[in-house]
Amino acid sequence: MRYTIKLLTLAMLATLGIAVMSAAQADRAVELLRAELDRTDQIIERAETEISSSGNQAAMTALDQAKDLQSQARDQFALGTPAGYLAARKVTLLARQQVVLALKLIGGTRGNTEQQDDFVLRKLESAANLMDRALESLATGENRNLEAIADAAKQNLDRAWEFYRNQQYRPALKLAEQVEKAATRILTAGELKEFGREEFERLSSTIGQLIETVRQQMADCNSETGMAYLTEAEQAYQLAQDLHDRERVGAALQALQRARELAMKAGRECRGLDRLQARYDQLLAELNRLKNESTIPENAAEAFNRLIAQAEDQLSLAHQNIGENNWQQAALALQAAQLSIRQAEELLKQTG
């Protein structure tokens, strides 16, 4: 028994955290956390037979709570978000602590009333402390739903103490567990809200800089489509700020993501036109070099001049479409011009 408890305690202290890391490391970190959740499942499964056969009500209650906590950890992990991973880490550790506690409870005299009294007392004290922290977190903001949960939890805590004084340990434990769940929910909501605020501040600064950079690019490329995207990006960015001011953090983060996507689309419009212009300049230089070619055989002059004329027509069409911000037409014209130029070059090689 002591060896089992020692192993569980060591396992409980293992590092499960997922820190801020590169994309290449993130998948590995998530898999490590998944493995640790599986280990908690195995720990619970191995302890269940021994605890269930002990007849110790307090130990069985602790095991039930471990199962419930592990289920919550799985739910948080399934969210697939940084906040969810952090919550899964915390809750699965709590589940392991409950298993260790349950094993300790059956380590001495099984079913001992004094032992159960001590366990219930510590559980109530723990629930009361957790509730105090939850109430403190509510004092910094206003959330009617959480306040209603807190009021119900306080009533349950009072009833739990009354059951304890009457030595009705089972209902006292059940109510204490409900109080802990409610307090944890309130605290988790506060942590997620704070995480959202920090994430918003970080993204808001980055996306604001992106929009400003794209705005400067738009002054040079004069793309109507790009300007439309940029206007939408600025509107989404302003909406995000308004939502954040109203403490709608989740919606604000979504609006920021939308602003980022639109700004990147605007940037791609400009970069695409820039690339087309560079390609046009390159092909025009190649065409001028071919036109100045002085060693064209007489028997190839007609075909050569026809290819040169085709290339000139296509380059003129490409230049016009670039000026009108018509990406597809400009790209097709440049491809046709390139083909004519390459054919003219090949003709020179064959007849040279």
C-alpha positions as CSV (number, residue, x, y, z in Angstrom):
1,M,0.0,0.0,0.0
2,R,2.8,2.5,0.9
3,Y,4.6,1.7,-2.3
4,T,1.4,2.2,-4.3
5,I,0.8,5.6,-2.7
6,K,4.4,6.6,-3.2
7,L,4.2,5.8,-6.9
8,L,1.0,7.7,-7.3
9,T,2.4,10.7,-5.5
10,L,5.4,10.8,-7.7
11,A,3.3,10.4,-10.8
12,M,1.1,13.3,-9.6
13,L,4.2,15.6,-9.5
14,A,5.1,14.8,-13.1
15,T,5.3,17.8,-15.4
16,L,2.2,17.9,-17.6
17,G,2.2,21.6,-18.7
18,I,2.0,22.8,-22.3
19,A,4.0,26.0,-22.5
20,V,4.0,28.5,-25.3
21,M,6.0,26.8,-28.0
22,S,6.6,26.6,-31.7
23,A,4.2,24.9,-34.1
24,A,6.6,22.0,-34.5
25,Q,6.6,21.3,-30.8
26,A,2.9,21.8,-30.2
27,D,1.7,18.5,-31.5
28,R,4.3,16.6,-29.4
29,A,3.3,18.5,-26.3
30,V,-0.4,17.7,-26.9
31,E,0.4,14.0,-27.3
32,L,2.4,14.0,-24.1
33,L,-0.6,15.5,-22.3
34,R,-2.9,12.9,-23.9
35,A,-0.6,10.2,-22.5
36,E,-0.7,11.7,-19.0
37,L,-4.5,11.7,-19.2
38,D,-4.4,8.0,-20.1
39,R,-2.1,7.4,-17.1
40,T,-4.6,9.0,-14.8
41,D,-7.3,6.7,-16.2
42,Q,-5.1,3.7,-15.5
43,I,-4.4,4.9,-11.9
44,I,-8.1,5.2,-11.2
45,E,-8.8,1.8,-12.7
46,R,-6.1,0.1,-10.6
47,A,-7.2,1.7,-7.4
48,E,-11.0,1.1,-7.9
49,T,-11.1,-2.6,-7.0
50,E,-9.2,-2.2,-3.8
51,I,-11.1,0.9,-2.7
52,S,-14.5,-0.5,-3.6
53,S,-13.9,-3.7,-1.6
54,S,-12.7,-1.7,1.5
55,G,-16.2,-0.6,2.6
56,N,-14.8,2.8,3.4
57,Q,-17.4,5.3,2.4
58,A,-15.1,8.2,2.6
59,A,-12.6,6.5,0.3
60,M,-15.3,5.6,-2.2
61,T,-16.5,9.2,-2.3
62,A,-13.0,10.4,-2.9
63,L,-12.6,7.9,-5.8
64,D,-16.0,9.0,-7.3
65,Q,-14.7,12.6,-7.2
66,A,-11.5,11.5,-8.9
67,K,-13.5,10.0,-11.7
68,D,-15.6,13.1,-12.1
69,L,-12.5,15.3,-12.2
70,Q,-10.9,13.1,-14.8
71,S,-14.0,13.4,-16.9
72,Q,-13.8,17.1,-16.7
73,A,-10.1,17.0,-17.7
74,R,-11.1,14.9,-20.8
75,D,-13.7,17.5,-21.7
76,Q,-11.2,20.4,-21.4
77,F,-8.7,18.5,-23.5
78,A,-11.2,17.9,-26.2
79,L,-11.7,21.6,-26.7
80,G,-8.3,21.7,-28.4
81,T,-7.4,25.2,-27.2
82,P,-4.4,26.4,-25.1
83,A,-6.8,27.3,-22.3
84,G,-8.4,23.8,-22.5
85,Y,-5.0,22.1,-22.3
86,L,-4.1,24.2,-19.3
87,A,-7.3,23.3,-17.6
88,A,-6.9,19.6,-18.5
89,R,-3.5,19.6,-16.8
90,K,-4.8,21.1,-13.6
91,V,-7.9,18.9,-13.3
92,T,-6.1,15.6,-14.1
93,L,-3.7,16.5,-11.3
94,L,-6.6,17.0,-8.9
95,A,-8.0,13.6,-10.0
96,R,-4.7,11.9,-9.1
97,Q,-4.7,13.7,-5.7
98,Q,-8.1,12.3,-5.0
99,V,-7.0,8.7,-5.8
100,V,-4.0,9.1,-3.5
101,L,-6.3,10.4,-0.7
102,A,-8.7,7.5,-1.2
103,L,-5.8,5.0,-0.9
104,K,-4.6,6.7,2.3
105,L,-8.1,6.5,3.7
106,I,-8.2,2.7,3.4
107,G,-4.6,2.3,4.6
108,G,-5.6,2.3,8.3
109,T,-8.6,0.9,10.1
110,R,-11.3,0.4,7.4
111,G,-14.6,2.0,8.0
112,N,-13.4,3.8,11.1
113,T,-15.9,6.5,12.1
114,E,-13.2,8.8,13.5
115,Q,-11.3,8.6,10.3
116,Q,-14.3,9.4,8.2
117,D,-15.1,12.4,10.5
118,D,-11.6,13.7,9.9
119,F,-11.9,13.2,6.1
120,V,-15.3,15.0,5.9
121,L,-14.0,17.8,8.1
122,R,-11.0,18.4,5.8
123,K,-13.2,18.2,2.7
124,L,-15.6,20.8,4.1
125,E,-12.7,23.1,5.1
126,S,-11.2,22.7,1.6
127,A,-14.6,23.5,0.0
128,A,-15.0,26.5,2.2
129,N,-11.5,27.8,1.3
130,L,-12.2,27.2,-2.4
131,M,-15.5,29.0,-2.1
132,D,-13.8,32.0,-0.5
133,R,-11.4,32.3,-3.5
134,A,-14.3,32.0,-5.9
135,L,-16.2,34.8,-4.1
136,E,-13.1,37.0,-4.2
137,S,-12.8,36.5,-7.9
138,L,-16.5,37.6,-8.4
139,A,-15.8,40.8,-6.5
140,T,-13.7,42.1,-9.4
141,G,-16.5,41.8,-12.0
142,E,-20.2,41.4,-12.5
143,N,-21.6,38.2,-13.8
144,R,-25.2,37.4,-12.8
145,N,-24.9,33.7,-13.8
146,L,-21.8,33.1,-11.8
147,E,-23.3,35.1,-8.8
148,A,-26.3,32.8,-8.9
149,I,-24.1,29.7,-8.9
150,A,-22.2,31.2,-5.9
151,D,-25.3,31.8,-3.9
152,A,-26.5,28.3,-4.4
153,A,-23.1,27.0,-3.5
154,K,-23.0,29.0,-0.2
155,Q,-26.4,27.5,0.7
156,N,-25.1,24.0,0.0
157,L,-22.0,24.7,2.1
158,D,-24.2,25.7,5.1
159,R,-26.3,22.5,4.7
160,A,-23.1,20.4,4.5
161,W,-21.8,21.8,7.8
162,E,-25.2,21.0,9.3
163,F,-25.1,17.4,8.1
164,Y,-21.5,17.1,9.4
165,R,-22.5,18.3,12.9
166,N,-25.2,15.6,12.9
167,Q,-22.6,13.0,11.8
168,Q,-24.4,12.5,8.5
169,Y,-21.2,12.2,6.6
170,R,-22.5,10.9,3.3
171,P,-24.8,13.9,2.4
172,A,-22.2,16.2,3.9
173,L,-19.6,14.9,1.4
174,K,-22.0,15.1,-1.5
175,L,-22.8,18.7,-0.8
176,A,-19.1,19.6,-0.2
177,E,-18.3,18.1,-3.6
178,Q,-21.0,20.2,-5.2
179,V,-19.6,23.3,-3.6
180,E,-16.1,22.5,-4.9
181,K,-17.5,22.0,-8.4
182,A,-19.3,25.3,-8.3
183,A,-16.3,27.1,-6.9
184,T,-14.0,25.5,-9.5
185,R,-16.4,26.6,-12.3
186,I,-16.4,30.2,-11.0
187,L,-12.6,30.2,-10.7
188,T,-12.1,28.6,-14.1
189,A,-14.4,31.1,-15.7
190,G,-12.3,33.9,-14.2
191,E,-9.0,32.3,-15.4
192,L,-10.4,31.8,-19.0
193,K,-11.6,35.4,-19.0
194,E,-8.2,36.6,-18.0
195,F,-6.5,34.4,-20.5
196,G,-8.8,35.9,-23.2
197,R,-7.9,39.4,-22.2
198,E,-4.2,38.7,-22.4
199,E,-4.6,36.9,-25.7
200,F,-6.7,39.8,-27.0
201,E,-4.1,42.4,-26.1
202,R,-1.3,40.4,-27.8
203,L,-3.3,39.8,-31.0
204,S,-4.7,43.3,-31.1
205,S,-1.2,44.8,-31.1
206,T,0.0,42.4,-33.8
207,I,-3.0,42.7,-36.1
208,G,-3.0,46.5,-35.7
209,Q,0.6,46.6,-37.0
210,L,-0.4,44.3,-39.8
211,I,-3.2,46.5,-40.9
212,E,-0.9,49.6,-40.8
213,T,1.7,47.8,-42.9
214,V,-0.9,46.8,-45.5
215,R,-2.3,50.3,-45.6
216,Q,1.2,51.6,-46.5
217,Q,1.4,48.9,-49.3
218,M,-1.9,49.9,-50.7
219,A,-0.7,53.5,-51.4
220,D,1.7,52.0,-54.0
221,C,-0.3,49.2,-55.7
222,N,-3.6,51.0,-56.1
223,S,-5.7,47.9,-56.1
224,E,-9.5,48.4,-55.7
225,T,-10.0,44.9,-54.5
226,G,-7.2,45.2,-52.0
227,M,-8.6,48.5,-50.7
228,A,-12.0,46.8,-50.2
229,Y,-10.4,44.1,-48.2
230,L,-8.5,46.6,-46.1
231,T,-11.6,48.6,-45.4
232,E,-13.3,45.4,-44.2
233,A,-10.3,44.6,-42.1
234,E,-10.3,48.0,-40.4
235,Q,-14.1,47.6,-39.6
236,A,-13.6,44.1,-38.1
237,Y,-10.7,45.5,-36.1
238,Q,-12.8,48.3,-34.7
239,L,-15.6,45.9,-34.0
240,A,-13.2,43.7,-32.0
241,Q,-12.2,46.8,-29.9
242,D,-15.9,47.6,-29.2
243,L,-16.7,44.0,-28.2
244,H,-13.6,43.9,-25.9
245,D,-14.8,47.1,-24.2
246,R,-18.1,45.4,-23.5
247,E,-16.2,42.4,-22.1
248,R,-17.3,40.0,-24.8
249,V,-13.9,38.6,-25.1
250,G,-14.7,35.5,-27.1
251,A,-16.5,37.5,-29.8
252,A,-13.7,40.1,-29.8
253,L,-11.1,37.4,-30.5
254,Q,-13.2,36.2,-33.4
255,A,-13.5,39.7,-34.8
256,L,-9.7,40.1,-34.5
257,Q,-9.2,36.9,-36.4
258,R,-11.5,38.1,-39.2
259,A,-9.6,41.4,-39.3
260,R,-6.3,39.5,-39.7
261,E,-7.7,37.3,-42.6
262,L,-9.0,40.4,-44.5
263,A,-5.7,42.3,-44.0
264,M,-3.8,39.4,-45.4
265,K,-6.1,39.1,-48.4
266,A,-5.5,42.8,-49.1
267,G,-1.7,42.3,-48.7
268,R,-1.8,39.4,-51.2
269,E,-3.6,41.6,-53.7
270,C,-0.7,44.1,-53.7
271,R,2.0,41.4,-53.6
272,G,0.3,39.7,-56.6
273,L,0.3,42.8,-58.6
274,D,3.9,43.5,-57.7
275,R,4.9,40.1,-58.9
276,L,3.0,40.5,-62.2
277,Q,4.6,43.9,-62.8
278,A,8.1,42.4,-62.1
279,R,7.4,39.6,-64.6
280,Y,6.2,42.1,-67.2
281,D,9.4,44.1,-66.8
282,Q,11.5,41.0,-67.2
283,L,9.7,39.8,-70.3
284,L,9.8,43.2,-71.9
285,A,13.6,43.3,-71.4
286,E,13.9,39.9,-73.1
287,L,11.7,41.0,-76.0
288,N,13.8,44.1,-76.6
289,R,17.0,42.0,-76.6
290,L,15.5,39.7,-79.2
291,K,14.3,42.7,-81.4
292,N,17.9,44.0,-81.5
293,E,19.2,40.6,-82.7
294,S,21.1,41.3,-85.9
295,T,21.9,37.7,-87.0
296,I,18.4,36.6,-88.1
297,P,18.6,34.4,-91.2
298,E,16.5,35.5,-94.1
299,N,14.6,32.3,-94.3
300,A,13.6,32.6,-90.6
301,A,12.9,36.4,-90.5
302,E,9.1,36.2,-91.3
303,A,8.4,33.6,-88.6
304,F,10.7,35.4,-86.1
305,N,9.0,38.8,-86.7
306,R,5.6,37.1,-86.3
307,L,6.5,35.7,-82.9
308,I,8.0,39.1,-81.9
309,A,4.7,40.8,-82.8
310,Q,2.7,38.3,-80.9
311,A,4.8,38.8,-77.8
312,E,4.5,42.6,-78.2
313,D,0.7,42.3,-78.4
314,Q,0.5,40.1,-75.3
315,L,2.8,42.3,-73.3
316,S,0.7,45.4,-74.2
317,L,-2.4,43.5,-73.1
318,A,-0.7,42.4,-69.8
319,H,0.4,46.0,-69.1
320,Q,-3.2,47.2,-69.6
321,N,-4.7,44.5,-67.3
322,I,-2.1,45.2,-64.6
323,G,-3.1,48.8,-64.6
324,E,-6.7,47.8,-64.3
325,N,-5.9,45.3,-61.5
326,N,-7.1,42.3,-63.5
327,W,-4.9,39.6,-62.1
328,Q,-6.1,36.6,-64.2
329,Q,-6.1,38.4,-67.6
330,A,-2.7,39.9,-66.9
331,A,-1.2,36.5,-65.9
332,L,-2.6,34.8,-69.0
333,A,-1.3,37.5,-71.3
334,L,2.2,37.3,-69.7
335,Q,2.2,33.5,-70.2
336,A,1.3,33.9,-73.9
337,A,4.0,36.6,-74.3
338,Q,6.6,34.3,-72.6
339,L,5.6,31.4,-75.0
340,S,6.1,33.6,-78.1
341,I,9.5,34.8,-76.7
342,R,10.7,31.3,-76.0
343,Q,9.6,30.2,-79.5
344,A,11.5,33.1,-81.0
345,E,14.6,32.1,-79.1
346,E,14.4,28.5,-80.1
347,L,14.0,29.6,-83.8
348,L,17.2,31.5,-83.5
349,K,19.0,28.5,-82.1
350,Q,17.8,26.3,-84.9
351,T,18.7,28.6,-87.7
352,G,21.9,30.1,-86.2
